[in-house]
Amino acid sequence: AAAAAAIIAAEAEPVICSGEPTEAALLTLVGKLGRIANSNGGGFVAGHGGGFVSGGVDGGLDGGPASIPADPRGSFKKLATLEFTRLRKSKSALVREASGGARLLVKGAPDSVLARCTHIRLPDGATAKLDSAAREAISTTYAQMGKSALRCIALASKPARSLGGLANHDGTPAHRSNRMLKDPNTFHEIESGLTFLGLVGIRDPPRPSVGGAIAACKAAGIRVIMITGDSKETAQAVAKDVGIFSLGDPIEAWTFTGKAFFALPEGQQTALLRSGNLVFCRAEPADKQKLVRMLNRLGEVTAMTGDGVNDAPALRQAAIGIAMGIAGTEVSKEAADIILADDNFATIVSAVEEGRSIYANMKAFIHYLITCNIGEVVAILISSIMGLPDILSPLQLLWVNLVTDGPPATALGFNPAEKGLMTQMPRGYGEPLLPPFTMIRLGLTGLYIGGACVGAFAHTYKREFGIGFWELLDWSQCSKWAPAGGDKATFAAVAAIAARDAPASAVDATAAAASAAMGGLCALFGEKSDARAKASSMALSVLVVVECIRAFCALSEKQSLLAVRPWANPYLGLGMATQVLLHCMILYTPAFAAIFNLRPLRKDDWGVVLAWSLPVVILDEFLKLILRWRSAKQTAQAFAQR
């Protein structure tokens, strides 16, 4: 703990730790050990060697914040620090004790430190040779601690008599032995011939929300790959605790050191990366970069989390780099795309859900407008191809596009997250915004909307004026029609007189009456006639109402309206009401009605409008049913492959 880059303040609860959490934990441990030793009449005093005190919660180590004494580093003078390197996996401090003797204090990965130890400190304070039996016992204890999800650190020391020239180091850069400390390649040699002091187990429990977040990832088709520098046993224990590995999973087959994984054939590596959740232990920074590159080549959307300087390259390579806002270094934050303010994995999962919701709302907005525009185009196209009168004027179409379509479309952006959103498979890089089935769905719905507008227009002529659909198709020849109703007798009379070779005067008189009737009939199709205005009003009303209903159907892309709460998006209700009110304004306000060439609708007219509009719900529900069946089938196949 003499090299710990941390500060502990324990005058009052809670304990305040500043700096590296691991080193702060070691400082706390040393303080508690010193307190226990002092309360037992000596035997171990922090910083002065002596006996060895063991224990746990029951043995009094966890005495609480008030039990931690002042910083134990005060009894040492630190002369130099041998910084951590990945090669030796340890860090040490050259210190001078109050008695004047020098000592090297080492901490690091148990397997690495133990390999450089030649002696062991016994519980009574004596030192003995570290034989194979003792090594085996230490390794067994280390493995057991790892299986308990403890991060294990080995502690060792080297006395002054074994330090050579470093024993006289005075801590100044000018000292002749300082050249030994400038080259990190010599640190391994300096940290050799060590005396093993013990193992420290640090529990860094995952947050309670992590287990649920991992389960949500699995349901959403998101695979979690844990990359850690901890031992295999610790990594597996943590993976089981948080749910990365489930009961029955081949844990051994899915856990690798970085070196072992990249020694496998490339085909096997690819198969494993596509198989499921994996754990990589004793991983190097280069291993993270290799894994991210491989996942990118496989077409996976990779989100990489990290907090250290060494994580920065992998964060930059990932599709989404996520740095820790609290514990992360500035270098990692600069390299990342996202910074977590609370350092909580569950926040990432929440962000995924929010992102899926935003994407779904964006699709709802786009699909709604495309459907409405297809409907308008189809209506104009059908009327032009069939030779019908213009069912909607350019001004009416402009009003629908610029004014009445806007409020519902905007409100769709506030749809809540759809039920089952986090059980859908993730989208790939190449997934289009408008896949083939969606285009078919939009086309069919738009086709109905356009057909309904044309149908309402033609039905109005039949209901109000007795002009059928086939007659309406031939409206340009209205001057040759037989008038509707009782006037047909006039045309019959004309034909009878002409057939009997009647006098020309009789024929002329009858023809004059027929011509007057035909003139009134053709007037029904005039651009400013009441009849055409009434038919256009019905067509425009059907267009507005069916678009309102289509917006309501867009509350969910897949779920039936029976499963969606109508009040889930109050803004949509407000948008639909605004759309209808704006339409009624131009229908029932004389000034606007004159500008748009519309006529007010009666109560029974609105019944007809609804009759033409509501079938779009049946069509949309049928298409949703097909979409749900297709999605369920694709999801089952994707999970089966994984």
Residue, then its C-alpha position, 0 to 999 in steps of 0.5 A: a500500500a506504500a505505492a497506493a495512488a489513493i487517499i482515504a479519509a475516515e474521520a466520519e462516515p462514509v469513508i471517502c476514497s479518492g484515486e484508484p479504487t483498488e489501491a484505496a481498498l489496499l490502504t483500508l486493509v492495511g489500516k484495519l490490520g494495523r488497528i487489530a494488531n495494536s488492539n492485540g498488543g502488537g504483532f503487526v504494526a502497519g509499516h513495521g513488519g512483524g507478525f502476520v494477522s489473518g481474519g475476515v469479518d468475523g475476525g474483526l477486519d471489517g471494523g467499519p469506517a471509524s476503525i480505519p486509522a490515519d494513512p499508514r504510509g506515514s511510516f515509510k518514505k517512498l524512494a521510487t515506483l516501478e510502474f505496472t507493465r502488462l508483461r510482468k503484471s505487477k507494480s512495486a515501490l522502493v521504500r525506506e522504513a523508519s528504522g532506516g532499512a530499504r525494502l521493495l514492496v510488490k503487488g500484482a497478479p498472483d500467478s505472475v508474482l508467485a512465479r518470482c517468489t523464492h521465500i514465504r513469510l510465515p504466520d509467526g513472522a519467520t521466513a522460509k523457502l517456498d517449496s512446491a507444496a506451498r506453491e500448490a497450496i497458494s495456487t489452490t487458495y487463489a483458485q478458490m478465491g477466484k471462484s468466489a468472484l474475488r479479485c486476487i492480488a498477491l503481496a510480496s517484498k524484497p529485503a534490503r540485503s537482496l536489493g544490491g545497489l538499490a538498498n542505498h538509493d536516497g530517492t534523488p534522480a542523481h543517485r547512481s542506482n537510479r539508472m536501474l529504474k529508468d528502463p522498464n525492461t529491468f523491472h522484472e529482474i528487480e522484482s525477482g527473489l521475492t518473499f511471498l506475504g499473502l493474497v488479498g481478495i477484493r470484492d467488487p460486486p456488480r450493481p443490482s441492476v446489472g443482472g436484469a440488464i444482461a437478461a434484457c440484452k439476451a432477450a433483445g438478441i444482444r450478445v455480451i462479451m466480457i473482456t477482463g484482466d482478471s483470472k479465469e476463475t474470477a471471470q467465470a464467477v462474475a459472469k455467472d453472477v451477472g447472468i452472462f452465463s446461464l445454467g447449462d452453458p458450456i462455461e469452459a468452452w466459452t471462456f478463453t485467455g486472449k492468447a489461447f483464443f487467437a491461437l485457434p484456427e480462424g474458422q473456429q474463432t469466427a464460429l465462437l464469435r457468432s455463437g453466444n456470450l463469451v468471456f476473455c480473461r487475462a486479456e491484453p489491450a491488443d486483444k480487445q482491438k483484435l476482437v473488435r476488428m473481427l466483430n466488425r468484419l463479421g458485420e456485427v454492430t459492436a458497442m465497446t465499453g472501457d475506462g482506461v488509456n489502453d482501451a482508447p484504440a478499441l473504443r475508437q474502432a468500435a461502432i459505438g465506443i462507450a467510456m465511463g464518465i466517473a472512473g474513465t480517463e480523459v483519453s478514453k472519453e476523447a476516443a469514445d462516442i458516448i460517455l456514461a455519466d453514472d458508469n452503469f451498464a444498465t444505462i446502456v441497455s436503457a439507451v438501446e431501448e430508447g434508441r429502438s423506440i426513437y427509430a420505431n417512431m421515425k419509421a412510423f412518421i415516415h411510413y404515415l406520410i408515405t402512405c398518405n402521399i401514395g393515397e393522394v397520388v393514387a386518387i388523382l391517378i385513378s381519376s385521370i386514367m378513368g377519365l373522371p372529373d378532377i376529384l380534388s383540386p390542387l389547392q385542396l391537395l396542398w391544404v392536406n399536405l401542408v396543414t392537415d397531415g402535419p399534426p398527426a405525423t408530428a405526434l407520432g414522434f412521441n409514441p411510447a416504446e412499443k410492447g415487445l420492442m426489446t425482444q426483437m432482433p437487432r438491425g444489421y448495418g444493411e437493413p433498409l428503412l423500407p424493406p420489401f414487405t413494408m413497401i408492399r404494406l404501404g402500397l396496399t394501404g395507399l391504394y385503398i386510401g386513393g380508391a376510397c377517395v374515388g369511391a366516395f366521389a363517385h358514390t356522391y353522384k349516385r346518391e345525390f344525383g342518380i348518376g351511376f359509376w359507368e355513366l360518370l366514366d362517360w361524363s364528357q359525353c353528357s350532352k348525349w345522355a338520356p336525362a335521369g328520372g322522369d326526363k327519360a320519357t322526353f328522350a323516348a318521345v323524341a325517338a318515337i317521333a323520329a321513327r314515325d317520320a313525324p313532321a319536323s316541327a314536332v321533332d324540333a319541339t321535343a328536341a328542344a325540351a330534351s336539350a334543356a334537360m341535357g344542359g342541366l345534366c352537364a352542369l352537374f360536372g362544372e368546375k364550380s358547380d354545387a354537385r362537383a363541390k359536394a362530391s369533392s367535399m366527400a372525397l376530401s373528408v374521406l381522405v382526412v378521416v382515413e389519414c386520421i385512422r391511419a395515424f391511430c393504427a401507427l401507434s404500433e408497427k406490429q401490435s394490434l389496436l386491441a393490444v395498444r392503449p389509445w391514450a398511450n400517446p396523448y399528443l396523437g389524440l391532440g394531433m388528430a383532433t387538430q386535423v379534423l378541426l382544421h378540415c371542419m373549418i374549411l368545410y363550414t366557414p363560408a369564406f374558406a368553403a368558397i376559396f376551396n370550393l367545398r360544401p358543408l356535409r350533413k350528418d348522414d354524409w359523415g356516416v358515409v365518410l366513416a363507411w369509406s374510411l373504417p375499412v382501412v383498419i381491417l386492412d392494416e390489422f391483416l397486414k400487421l398479423i402477417l408482419r407479426w408472423r414473419s417477425a416471429k419466424q425470423t426471430a426464432q430462426a436467428f436465435a436458433q442460429r445463435 
